[in-house]
Amino acid sequence: MRVAIISWFHYHNFGTVLQAYALSTYIRELGNEVVHISYMPNKEPIRLERHYIIKKFLKVIHRIFKNHKYDEYNDVTSDIGVNKFINENIPLTRPCEVLSDFDDLNDDYDAFICGSDQIWAPICFDTRYFLDFVRDENKIIAYAPSIGLSDIEDKYIKNQMLRLLRRFKHISVREEQGSQLLSNYYKIEAQVVADPTLLFRPDDWIRLLKLEPDNSKPYILVYFLGQNQFAWQHVKKFSKKVGLPIKVIPKHDSKYLNGTEILEGCGPKEFVNALLNADFVCTDSFHGLAFSINLKKPFFIYERFSKKDPKSQNSRIYSLLNQMELSTRLITRNNQIFDKECDFKFSEIALSELRAKSHDYLVASLSQVKNESNNKISDVFPLTRTCCGCGACMSICPTKSVRIIKNSYGFMEATCDTSTCINCEACKTVCPMCYKEDKPAISNGELYSLQSKDVSILQRSSSGGAAYEISKLYASRGFDIIGCVYNTDGKAELAVAKDGDQELIKKFSGSKYIQSNSLFALEYATNCNKETVFFGLPCQISAVNNLLSLKKKRSEFILVDLICHGVPSQKLFDKFLDEIKHKWRFLNNPDIVFRNKLVSWHKYYMSFINDKKMITINEHKNSFYRFFKLGHCYAKCCYECPYRAASFADIRIGDYWGNSFAKDETGVSMVISLTEKGDQVIQEIQKKGDITIARHPTEDYCLYQQNQNEPLPLFYDELMMDLAVSNKSLKSIAKKYCRQFEFNTYVNALKNTVKSIL
């Protein structure tokens, strides 16, 4: 069988890497092909928490001073050793970042396993580690994931875990506490199995890692992941009492390192070798404990977390000690023993039984998956679970089975009449959200700052007028121009300016922070026989690129995409418009200037014009902007966007934020040329002399623009449902979902100020 595992492997923690290595190696030795899914999460979950202001402030200040007092031990050679071990011993898939990358794995593997380590811990909740991307539920197995906590306080995580866990037919966990939690909360029976590192006996580890046993120089090995002064004091007393020197694998700078031998340059192999050759082990690490028991090395284990810490992960240590009947080896202020002898008689039997039970679970689960899973999911729709509503699939469908509808959250998305669908998969070839391996990277482009010399253009534009200057030049050469307009019915759409229609081109200027309908524009672009400049969001530009490439018309188009953070729900915007009309007594939908630069470029001001009056509101008093800037009610596809750092356009444009133009109040465009045609466009507008343009390092894009997706907020569905309730005021919804995060912004600013003083 072809088996794909998803687990942590990328943290430079020896236990994390070794558990990933152990599980893949064990399954391979059972006769399977095995890879780890190359996924590296980089964001914490976005929670809805309610803290008292003073309490939160004091926590932040305490954390600053605590972190200021202790520093990480900088051992670059250890990092090199970890990376080398991963590269040589853990086979990986291609990198997977967004859901479309994961979706593409479904047909490549016969079974998917999540585990081990604390991948199910609520403090770092991530649906990927629950195999949410696997379409065939018969293919999924959970092997020894750890929840880590005794309680799940966040109701959103608790509900999501229920939805995700219901899909599993094969669930095991690493700790008894996790099994009890699943039973109490969800009525799910989960077998307790061994951490993957315990599946192998000591002789197996010597064979697998080619270890070198050497007991000629007895020593105490110390490996602390935490910063525990009490633990160090106990170790020093113990060392003096038994007369053994201390060797340390350092993770933190500490005054207690004085008088010890520091083992620098340790990778996972060297870590296990140091444990193998130690006379005694002192650790607060779960895997330090697991290897000590497995290798039968006398040990002391210390609590890394305070008992008062709601995020304490001590339970995994308690669980393993109880299983092995070695709880007396836990050193606390009430149990400060110095006994060097450690009795492993019971633990050897218990570990042997646990190992056999775990083996049987894995073999049985894999066998059942092999018998029950389908080789390929036959359903054509959804092509992607992150539809952006562009309409490319509708445009290409030969049987007209696809249409674009507005879903319950206020976003356009594709739906299919399966009774007329012929499964030709033409839609898949043009979908911008389906996996594409060859996405051109923004980092390979040439970056410029651009500013129009025409003051009137700068006033209309959101940034430096790059879009208008490109449009003006190519319209004068007979090109059609496609861009976004805001209609007075509160909607946005892509429209076509033909024959140099300057009035329409002027309407393209300025940002429109709502989802635009691109159906007509895509249809027009596919069938027109005229050179065209097409402006759109990255997903829309990818769609038109795919359609034009199929028709062999790509060379007739200049494609320009816009730096995009995401599109908010139309339901949010409609509710906001109703609020504005009621408050300011607009009789009809007002015309809107989303970014009024006559007031400011750096600060966001929105103006409403209708009935011979104009109202301008700043971003702090604008309930729409409060939601938009937090980014919590975008379309789901925006949290899985594959185009943050890639593009199929010739040029990407947006605001040039950053220190270089911090004092400019007229607006500056960031322009990235991505193709030879893009270079040509830059040269042509530069020749006209109507702009100021300068080259800048491409790294500025990474510094000042969003390069990675934010996680979907845990409360997303509840927020979207609240927006859909007609009698709920936007003010009350903002109070519930915005205030906490706005306060966090002030706290972070204060934190940075305090740090700069220290």
JOHU-V153552 format. One line per field, one symbol per residue. ss: DSSP state (H for helix, E for strand, - for the rest). phi: phi as a letter, one per 20 degrees, with the letter a starting at -180 (. if undefined). burial: b if it has 16 or more other ideal C-beta (glycine too) atoms within 10 Angstrom, else e. A space follows every 50 residues. Layout:
ss->???
phi->???
burial->???
This chain:
ss->-EEEEE-------HHHHHHHHHHHHHHHH---EEEEEE------------ --HHHHHHHHHHHHHHHHH--E---HHHHHHHHHHHHHH--EEEE---HH HHH-------EEEE-------HHH--HHHH------HHHEEEEEE----- ----HHHHHHHHHHH-----EEE--HHHHHHHHHHH----EE---HHHH- -HHHHHHHH----------EEEE-----HHHHHHHHHHHHHH---EEE-- -E--HHH---EE-----HHHHHHHHHH--EEEE--HHHHHHHHH----EE EE------------HHHHHHHHHH--HHHEEE--E---------HHHHHH HHHHHHHHHHHHHHHHHHHHHH-------------------HHHHH---- -EEEEE-----EEEEE---------HHHHH----------EHHH-EEEEE EE--HHHHHH-----HHHHHHHHHH----EEEEEEE-----EEEEEE--- -HHHHHHH-------EE-HHHHHHHHH----EEEEEEHHHHHHHHHHHHH ---HHHEEEEEE-----E-HHHHHHHHHHHHHHH------EEE------- ----EEEEEE--EEEEEE----HHHHHHHH---E-HHHHH-----E---- EEEEE---HHH-------EEEEE--HHHHHHHHHHHHH--EEEEEE--HH HHHH-----------HHHHHHHHH-----HHHHHHHH-HHHHHHHHHHHH HHHHHHH-
phi->.eddddbfbefecgfffffffffffffffeodecceffccfccefedddc dfgfffgffffffffffffdcfeedfffgffffffffeccfcffgdddgf ffgffgeecebccdqdmefdfgfcgbfgfdlfeefeffedcddlfdende bdfffffgffffgffffeeccccecfffffffffecldedfecfggfefd egffffffelfcfbdfcfbeedcdeeddffffffffffgffemdfddcee ccfbffffndeeeemfdgffffffffefebccbdegfffgffffeldgbc ddfedffeffdgdfgffgffffgelcffeeecfebeecfffcedffffff ffffffffgfffffffffffedfefbfeffdffcecfemfnffffeffdl eebdceefendfbecceffdfdlfmffffdffdffcfdffeffeeddcdb bfeeffffffefcdnffffffffeffenffcdbecdefenccbecdedlm fffffffffnfcebfdedffffffffdfccfbdddafgffffffffffff eldgfedddcddfceqdffffffffffffffffdlffcfffcdfceffea efdecddccalmbcdccfffddfffgffffmecffgffecfedfcbadee bdcafefofgcfeedeoceecdedcfffgffgffffffmecdcbfbffgg fffdcfdcfeffgfegfffffffeefeeffffffffddggfffgffffff gfffffff
burial->bebbbbbbbbebbbbbbbbbbbbbbbbeeeebebbbbbbeeeeebbbbee eeeeebbeeeeeebeeeeeeeebebeebeebbeebbeebbebbeebbbbb bbbbbbeebbbbbbbbbbbbbbeebbbbbbbbbbebebbbbbbbbbbbbe ebebebbeebbeebbeebebbbbbbbbbbebbeeeeebebbbbbbbbbbb ebeebbebbebeeeeeeebbbbbbbebbeebbebbeebbeeeebebbbbb beebebbeebeebeebbbbbbbbbbbbbbbbbbbbbbbbbbbbbbebbbb bbbbbeeeeeeebbbbbbbbbebbebeebbbeeeeeeeeeebebeebeeb beebbeebeebbeebbeebeeebeeeeeebbbbbbbbbbbbbbbbbbeee bbebeeeebbbbbbbbeeeebeeeebbebbbbbbbbeeeeebeebebbbb bbebeebbbbbbbbbbbbbbbbbbbeeebbbbbbbbeeebbbbbbbbbeb eeebbbbbbbbbbbbbbbbebbebbbebeeebbbbbbbbbbbbbbbbbee eebbeebbbbbbbbbbbbbbbbbbbbbeebbeeeebeebbebbbbbbeee beebbbbbebeeeeeebebeebbbbbbbbbbbbbbbbbbbbbbbbbbbbb bbbbbbbeeebeeeebbbbbbbbbbebbeebbeebeeeeebebeebeeeb beebbbeebbbbbbbbebbbebbeeeeeebeebbeebbebbeebeebeee beeeeeee
